[in-house]
Amino acid sequence: MKVLSGKTIFLLSPQPWGLMHVSKHHYAIELVKHGNTVYFINPPDDTTNGVKIDAIQAYPGLKTVSYKPFFPWKLRFHVRWLFDLLMQQQVKLIRKTIGAKPDLVWCFDPNTFTNLKWFKGRINIYHPVDPITRKDQVNVAHSADILFSVSQKILSAFNLIPIPKYFINHGLGKDFEEQAKLNLAKTDFPKPNGKLKVGYVGNLLRKPIDRPLFLKIMESNKNLEFHLWGPYELQKSNLSGNNDLETLEFIEKLKSFPHVILKGVRSPAQLAIEIQEMDLFFLTYQLIPIESDRSNAHKLIEYISTGKPVLSIDIETYRSLGLIEMTPENDDMKMLELFDSITLNNEFTTESEIRRKRILYALDNTMEKQVKRIDEYLVSIK
């Protein structure tokens, strides 16, 4: 590493640290492996008094920073200029409590910190991995030195801002990488035995899930066994989600299916092992511009790492790669036809080049490789 080693890094995350890991958590873990000290700054937390720092014992060098804003958070939605003024003072309190000056500020949060220069870092990285739909989210890039994202659609929101911009796909975590290497070493892939097992990984409380289609898939495929990993109770999730009547009814309906198994939340290490038992995976998201632009999804790199077939609605980043069975761009209901044809799929053979192609793609996008790629890009602005 030429830049990303031995540094103090403030990582700004819109999701708090917890058992479930997505992009921000994986980056934090990978960065401390290279001798960096990472302060993982959680989103606001009303249960915290002031600013609190906790060490993550499993990853020496990684610390979480929790804070309760000293002003009403609703100002962010109603009086942005005043929110920004107060947020700048909040950042001063965070910096004072941490007591260290960052070499890099790495922002995954497009909603909270309008100006990354408030943190007084030497290099500011903006790394949005979720849809960008508002001017204030775009404006964060004015204070960045470089920008990364997981899709061309997200990057296109910043076309008018003259800073370097690069596509970096979601990274494969270490636990999934280890399983992928084991799969790659196999000389054949045993055929499924009995009912096909279908896997889904993700937050079942999120609105972007196409719930009618999701349930239709369950109802139309009672000959399959569905295993669903992820939170289905809000109190057990460190990720955002809904707890309204529609969500509760969706969860209850899933529970009512005898061929559907809700696995709940697992650690990345557990999850990486358990999903290997699946025969195929699927993904259904609605197009909701502010929450789901369907340009990419972190779970796909984990699905692909198993080598198993993946059925999905149209996802921009994977359209031309030939790794996923996807619906046409404007016809999500074709998912039902994909499920109808899967039992005849010739991938369920003892040898399959497409499986190896998927695994190799995933292994070319490990967290270690993504951080190395970013490191090379940072050299140019060092």
HELIX and SHEET records of a PDB file:
HELIX    1   1 SER A   23  LYS A   33  1                                  11    
HELIX    2   2 LEU A   75  HIS A   78  1                                   4    
HELIX    3   3 ARG A   80  ILE A   98  1                                  19    
HELIX    4   4 LEU A  116  PHE A  119  5                                   4    
HELIX    5   5 LYS A  135  ASN A  139  1                                   5    
HELIX    6   6 VAL A  140  SER A  143  5                                   4    
HELIX    7   7 GLN A  152  SER A  156  1                                   5    
HELIX    8   8 LYS A  174  LEU A  184  1                                  11    
HELIX    9   9 ARG A  211  SER A  220  1                                  10    
HELIX   10  10 LEU A  234  LYS A  236  5                                   3    
HELIX   11  11 LEU A  245  SER A  256  1                                  12    
HELIX   12  12 PRO A  268  GLU A  274  1                                   7    
HELIX   13  13 ILE A  275  GLU A  277  5                                   3    
HELIX   14  14 HIS A  298  SER A  305  1                                   8    
HELIX   15  15 GLU A  316  TYR A  318  5                                   3    
HELIX   16  16 ASP A  332  LYS A  334  5                                   3    
HELIX   17  17 MET A  335  ILE A  342  1                                   8    
HELIX   18  18 GLU A  353  LEU A  363  1                                  11    
HELIX   19  19 MET A  367  VAL A  379  1                                  13    
SHEET    1   A 8 VAL A  51  ALA A  55  0                                        
SHEET    2   A 8 LEU A  62  TYR A  67 -1                                        
SHEET    3   A 8 THR A  37  ILE A  41  1                                        
SHEET    4   A 8 THR A   8  LEU A  12  1                                        
SHEET    5   A 8 LEU A 104  CYS A 107  1                                        
SHEET    6   A 8 ILE A 123  TYR A 126  1                                        
SHEET    7   A 8 ILE A 146  SER A 149  1                                        
SHEET    8   A 8 LYS A 165  PHE A 167  1                                        
SHEET    1   B 6 VAL A 260  GLY A 264  0                                        
SHEET    2   B 6 GLU A 225  TRP A 229  1                                        
SHEET    3   B 6 LYS A 197  VAL A 201  1                                        
SHEET    4   B 6 LEU A 280  LEU A 283  1                                        
SHEET    5   B 6 VAL A 310  SER A 312  1                                        
SHEET    6   B 6 GLU A 325  MET A 326  1                                        
END                                                                             
